């Protein structure tokens, strides 16, 4: 057997560079390269390997370990999960900084490979710098924190273990049903140890992502159930987009008239103006989607994991006779709500359903209501887009301006805070990849790092990062990475002097926005209720290398967006918005528990309302 003598770190890099993925006959490299920050635990191992093979496998320097995982996640999402990055860190804080990113990837069912440095496998020099000691075991390190947030976890205590661990890692990374974060903990001494690896390990390997087909009998049963229904509704999730099933869905809707509500991950499954497109569904949904969900007698879930925001904390579907059909590559997700499970690829399953439903169409009365809801909602969006607030704009008006300035193939990215809820309702999607939200983990700080990954995945698209001041303060430093790599972003920074979303939630639960506004400590009251903290976040962005624009009013914002589009460097548009002007909720509710006892009268009142809402939560078995 032909062998190559390499260190384990060198073997890992050589293996990653020859991994390819293929779907529908289209082949592409799976790894775009490796992100990393070098330190104690990876500089002498993986760092040496990346330096040795710098011309063969690209290394990208980032500013924060959590951010580099977010960038890899966004890249993977943009690639329909057919590509990602590896991420390497030092041991200790460098490794644990990636734990949040790992959770974000796994919750969102997105692939990323994490290679955290680890303690010495040979133990004789323990405790090493940054080692967490355990009195119960010598085989525990901080990297064990990755176990619950990874779909696959391993610690390579010998260099030959890479021979079996790497293919297992790839198996999970390319599996539509299993993918998430994969963590291979790499003890720093083992990274540098050599082994005679089989040369076949480093030959080109193509992983074919096959389109799994649902059980034929289950398809027949689903077709019969849909034909017998009077008020069917489709809930489109991220699986529609990852599968490339948007055209198949559009054809199904055109033929049958079944309306579609979209989850956060599924927004973009339908063009906003297509017949049957009700827009967002759930807590942050439109009136039409939520009213029809409440009345639906059959709900067809496609590629959604049915989170509490999608189901309105299990209050969305109130028809006592409602039943569910779920199309999903994951058996776990397909079985939720006691659904008839069609475990298979979204695209081929939709096509098979469409064949079975030939000749079926919803009744005209139902179709008329769908059209009416669509028209009413477009009028409401236009009202919010053009509200005319002066001198400070509302967040809805800023969203409208960015939507108007963007081309159909441009991408808008956002994450936690009040923006996801407003964008889910208001953004007019014109392309399946135009709307990019991280809302599975609702992770603050994702936005700029995510925008970087999106642009790296598809450089021909303009990328608009919409980020609030609270999220910006958590992770803005990847602006510098965008400058270093010449990856141009347009960042719309909305400054409302606080955490607007959680502030509104605090008010709604009787706590008056306590601890959510960026206020100075008041010497008289001893509380954080003084003047606004005198910050200049735009100046911070400028210090990181960005071009900064400070427009005033709606016209100024539109001019700034036009200027940014012509710039060849990351541009930050700083906009002050009024946190008190909020986009309302429509026909939905979210379970946020209210204190059962309190001396505050408002809390007592809200608790009484809360108990009434909880009574509407239903188990669908």
N, C-alpha and C positions, 0 to 999 in steps of 0.2 A: 504493500500500500504506500502510495506517495504521500509524503508528509511535508509540512512547513513548520519550522521551529520559530515560534512567536511568543511574545508575552501575551497574557490573557487580554490585556487592554488592546494590544495590536490586533489580536484575533477578533475582538468585538468590532473594531472599526472596519476591518477587512470583510467581516460577515455582513455588516449593515449596508455596505456600499453595493453589494450584489443582490439585494432583495428587491424584487419587483412584484407588482400586483397587476392583475388583468381582470377586466369585466367586460362582457359583450365584445370580446376580441380586441379591446383597447388596452395596451400595455404601457405601464409607466413605472419609474422608480418609486419605491415606497417611502424612502427617507430623503427629505430635502437637505439633510445635513444634521449637524449637532449644535445645539445651544449649550453654553456653559459659562461658569465662573470658576476659575481655578483657585484652589486653596489646599490646605492640608488634607490629604486623603484622595486627591485626584490629579494633582499637578504632575507628579512623577510617573503616574501610570497612564491614565487615559489622556492626560495632557501631552505626555511624550508621544503617544501613539498618533494623536491628532496632528502634532507638529511633524512627525515623520511622514504622514500621509496627507499633508495639507493640500497637495495638488490633486488628490484623488477623492477626498471627502471633505466638504466645506465645513469649517467651524465658524460660528457666529458668537461674538462677544456680547453679553447682555449686562444689565445693571442690577437685576434682582432675580433670584431663583424662582420665586412664584411667578413673576412676570414672564419668564421664558417658557414656563409650562403653558401659561395662557396663550402665548404666541403660537406654540405648537398646536394647541387645541383649536384655535381659530383657523389655522392653516388646514388642519384635518377636516374641519367642518366645511370650509370652502371647497375642499377637494372631494366632497361627498364621502369622507372617511376612507378614501383610497390613497392617502398619503399622510405623512406626519413627520415629526422631528424626534430625535433623541435629545435628552437633556442630561447633562452631567453636573454634579456639584461636589463640593468638599464634604467632609463628615460634619457632624454636629449641626450648627445653625444653618449652614448651607443646605444640608439635606432636609432638615425639618421645614425650611422655607418652602420646599416643594410639596409638602403634604396638602396644603390647601389647593394647589393646582391639580394634584392627583385626584382629590375628591371632586373637583369641578369636572375633570375629564370623565370619571367613572359615572357620576350622576347623569351627565349629558350623553353617555354612551359614545364617547369619542376616543380614538386611540392616541396614546402618547407613550413613549418609552423613557423611563426614568432610570438613570444610572448614578445613584448617590454613592459617594465614597463611604467606606465603612471602617470599623476598627480593625486591628491586626487579627488575622485568623490564627496566627501562631501564638498569640497571647503572652509570650514571655516578657514583653515590654509594657504590658498593661499596668495601670491605666494610661493610655496615650492621651495626648492633647485633645480635648473636646469629647472624651469618652464618658458616657453615662454608665456608671457601674451599677450592677445588681447583685445583691447579696444572695439571691436564689438561683442565679444562673450566670455562667460566663459567656453564654451565647445570646445575650440580649444587648441591643444597642438602640439608639433613637430611631434607627431605620425600621424597627418593628412597628413604629407608628404608621407606616405605610400599609400594613397588612389589611386593615378594614376598608381602606379607600382604594385598593388596587384589585383589579380583576385577576391578576396573576402576580405572585410575589415569590422571590427566591433570593437566597444568599449564596454566593459562589465562593465556597471556602477552599476550593482547589481549582487550579487553572483548567483541568480537564472537564470540570462540570459545565463549562461554557458550551461544550459540544452538544449536550442535551438541553440545556436551559434556553439557548438562543432560538432553536426551532419551536420550543413550547411558547416562548414569548411571541414569536411571529404568528403562531396558530391563533392566539387570542387577539392579537392586534388586527388581524384581517378578518376575524369572524364577525359578521353583522349582528349575530345574536349575543356574543360574549364581550365585545370590545369595551375598552375603558383604559385606565392607566395600567401599565405593566411596569413593575419595579424589580430590577435586578440589582441587589445590594452587592457592592464590589469592595471587599476588604482591601485596604491600600497596599498591603504586602503582596496579596495574590495578584493584583493588577500587574505587578512588575515581574512575576514569576513566568518562566518560559515552559512551553510544552510542545511536543511534536504533534501538531494538529493534522488530521487528515486533510489533504489538499481539496478533496471534494466539498468540504465545508465552505470553501470560498469560491465555488463555481456559481454562476448566475442561477438564481432560484426564482421562479415565477409562481406566485400564489394566486390561483384562480378563484375569484369571488363568484360563486354560482348563485343563480336566482332560484332559491328553494320554492317549490310549489306546494300549495296547501292541499290537504286531503280532498280527493274528488267528491266523496260523499258529503263532506262538510260544505263544499261549494254548492252542491245541489240543495242542501238544507237551507243555506243562506239565501239563495235565489228565491226559494219558495217563501221564506219569511218576509223578504223585502216586497215581493209581489202582493202579499196579503196585507201589507201595511197601508195606512192612510196618510201618516205624517212622518215619513222617514227623514233622517238627518245624518249627514256625514260630519265627523270630527276629524280633521286632517292634522296630523302631527309631523314631526321632523322626518319620519320614515318615508313620507311621500317624496320629499326633496332629495334625501340621500339615495333613494332608489331610482331617481330620475323618472318619477311617475307622474309628473305634473300634467303632461299632455294626455296620458291615459285617464287621469282624473277628470280633466276638462271634457274629454269626449264622453265619459260616463255621465257627467252632469248635463251636458248638452242633450244627450239622448233620453235621459230619464227625468230630468227636472229636479232631482234630489238636491237640496241646498247644502252648502258647506260652511261650517264654522271652523276657524283655524286656531290651534294652540299657538303659544309663543314660538316654539320651534317649527311649527307648520305654516307660519305666516309666509306667504309667497307661493303656497301651493296653488293658489288661484290669483289671476290678475284682479285687482280691486274692482274693476268695472265689468267683469265677466258676469253673465247671467248666472244666478244661483250663488254668487259669492256674497255671503253675509258678513265676512270679515272676522274679527276676533270673537272668541267665545270664552265664557267663564267670567271670573272676577273682573277681568279687564276687557270684557267683551262688549259687543254692540247690542242694542235693544232687540233687534230682529233675531240674532243668533241665540240670545238667551231666552227670549219668549218661545221660540220654536223648540229649543232644547227642553223647556219646561213641559211642553205639550207633546213631544215626540213619542210615537209608539214603538219606534225602532231606531236605535242609534248605531251607526256603522263607524267604528273607530278604525282609523288607518294610520299606523305608525306612530301612535301616541302612548305614553306611559300613564296617562290620566292622572296628572298631579292635582293637588287641591285647587290650584288656580284654574285649571281646565274644568273641573267638576263643580266649582264653587263650593268646595268643602262638602261634596256629596249632597248638595241641595239643588243642583242644576236640573236633574231629570225627575220630574214630579208625577208624570203619568203613572198611575198605579199598575198599568199593564205594560209598561215599557220593557223591552228586551234589547239585548246588545249583541252585535257581531263585531269581533275585533280581528283585524288583519295586522299581523306583526311577525317579524322574524324571530322575536323572543317569545318562547312559550310562556314565560313568566308574565310578560306584559299582556299577551293575548288573552290570558285567563281572567284578567281583572273584571270586576263587576259581574262575575258569573257569565261571561260572554260565550257565545258560540265561537270557538277559537279557530281562525284560519291562519295557521302557522306557516307563513311563507313570505316571499318577497312582495312588496307592495305593488310594483308595476305589473308583474305577471298575474297576481291575484285580482287586481282591478280589471285587467283585460278579460280574465275568465268570468268574472262576475258580469261584466258588460255583455259578454256573449250569451250568458244565461238569461239576462234581463232584456234581451231583444224584444221590442214591442211594448215593454212596460213604460209607463209615464205617470207621474203624479197627477192628481186631479187638478182641473183648471182653477178651482177655488183656492187650493193650496198654492199653486203657482202664482196666482195674483197677489196673495199675501207676501210671498217672497219678493216679488217685484216692488211692492209697496214699501216693504222694509228697506230694501236697497236704496230706493229713491229718498226716503226720509233720512237715512243715515248720511248719504252724500250731502244733503242740505245741512245737516248738523256739523259735519266735518268742515264744510265751507264757512259756516258761521264761526267756528272756533279759529280757523286759519286767518280770518279777516276781522277779528273782534275789534281791532283799532284801539288797543290800550296804549295810553301815552302818560308820561314819557317812557315808562319802563314796560317792555313787552311781556306778554304772558308766555309760558312755556309752549302752549299750543300754537301760538303765532310763530315762534321760532321753528317748531317742527314743520309748519306749513311753508316757511321760507326755504328751509333746507330741501324739503320735498320738491318744491317748485324749481329750485336751482339745480337739482340733480337730474342727470340723464337716466334713461331706463336701466342701463347696465351698471350704474354706479351703486356702491354698497354703503349702507348706513349701519354702523355698529354702536351698540350701547349695552349696558348691563344693569346693575342694581340701582335702586332709588326710585324716584317718581317717573323718570323717563320711560322705563319699559312699559308701564301701564298706559301712559299717554300715547306712546308710539304704537303699541299693540292695537289700540283703538283707531288712531288717527293716520298712521302712515299709509299712503296709497302705493301699494306694491305693484310693480310693473314687470318684475323679473324674479324667478325663483330664488336668486341669490342676492337680491337687493336688500333684504331685511335680515340683519345678523344680530341676534340678541342672545346673551348668556343669561338665561333665567332659570335653568335647572338648579343651579346653586346660588343664583343671585349674588355673584361675587363682586363686591366693590373692588375697583382697581383693574378689572379685566379690560376696560375699554381701549386704552391706548396700545397696550401690549397686543390685544386682539386685533386691532386695526393693522398693526404691523404684520401679523400672520396672514391676514386677508390679502393685503397688498403683495406679500411675497408669493402667495398662492396664485394670484391672478393680477400681474402688474399692469395689465391694460385697463383695469377698472379704476375709477376715482373712488377713494374711500373717505367717507365722512364719519369721523368719530364724534359722537355726541356724549358729553360727559358733564356731570354736575360737579360743583366745587368740592363736595365731600368726598366723592370717589377720586377726583383728581389728586387731592391731597394724600390719598393712600398710595398711589402708584403712578407718578407722572414721568418717572425717569427714563422710560423707554423712548421718549422724545429724542434723547441723545442717540439711542441706537438707530432710530429712523434717519437721523442726520448722518451717522457714521456709515450706514449701509446705502445711503442715497435712496431711501424708500419714502416717497412723499405722501403725507397724510394731510387732510384738512380736519382740524380738531375744533369743534364748536364747544367752547367752554361756557356753560351756563352757571352764573354766579348768583345764588339766592341767599347767601350768608347762612348756610346751615344744611342740615339733613332734612330736606323738604318732605320726602316720602314718609319717613318714620315720624317726623314732626306731625304730619297730618294724622297718622295712625295713633300717635300719642293723644292728640286732641280727641279723636274718635273714641278712645277708651277712657277718657276722663282725666288725663294727666296734663292737659294744657300745653303740650309741646315741650315738657320739661326735659332739659339737657340735650335739645336737638338743634338749637340755634347757636351760631358762632358769635357769642356776646362776651364782652369784657366782664370780669368779676366786679360787681357793684360793691363798693366799700360800705355803703349805707345798709344795704340789705344782706350782704354776704352771699348773694346768689349770682348766677350767670345771667343777669338781666340788664347789663349796662349797654354801652354803645357797641356797634359792630366791631369785631376785631379788625384793626386796620391792615389788611393784607392786600397784596397785589399779585395774584396768581399769574396774570399775563406776563409780568416782569420775570417771574420764575421760569415760565416757558421760554421766554426770550433768552434767559441765561443758559438754557439747555441747547440753544442753537436754532430755535424756531423763529420764523417770521411771525410777528404779532400784529393783529389788526384790532382796533377798538371802535367798532361802529356804534352809531346812535340811531335809534328808531328803526322801523321796518325797512325804509328805503336804504338807510345806511347798511343794514344787514345784508340786503340783496346785493348791493354794490360790493361789499366785502366778500361775499360768496363768489361773485364773478371774478374778483381779483385773485382770490385763493386758487380758483380753478386754473388760472394762467401761471401761477407760481410753480417753480420746479423744486421747491424745498418745503418741508413740513411747515404748515401755516396754522397758527392758533387764532381763532376769532373769539374774542372775549365779549360775552353778552350778559348784561345784568337782566335778570328776570324777576318778576313779582311772584314770590312763593305763596301769596295768599289767593292768587287767581288760579284755581285748579280745574282740571277737566273732571267732570263728575263721573260717578259710576252709573251703570245702566242695568237695571233688572237683575242684579246679582248680589251675592254676599260672600264674605270670607270669614272663616272661623278664627277669630282672635279672642281668646278667653278674657273676660272682664272679671276683676276682683269680686269674689263672692261676698265679702264684707268690706265696708269702708265707711269712714266718717264723712266722706265727700258725697254730697247729695247727688251730684251729676253722675258719679260712678254707680250709685245705687240705682238710678234710673236706667242707665245703660246696661247694667246687669240684668234687669228685668226684661229688657228688649232682647238681650243676648240669649236668655233661656228660651224665649219664644222661637228664635231663629234655629237654635240647636235642635229643637223638636222636629224641624223639617229635614234634618240629615237622614239619609236613607242608605241602608246596606242593600246592594243589588246582588242577590245570590241566585 
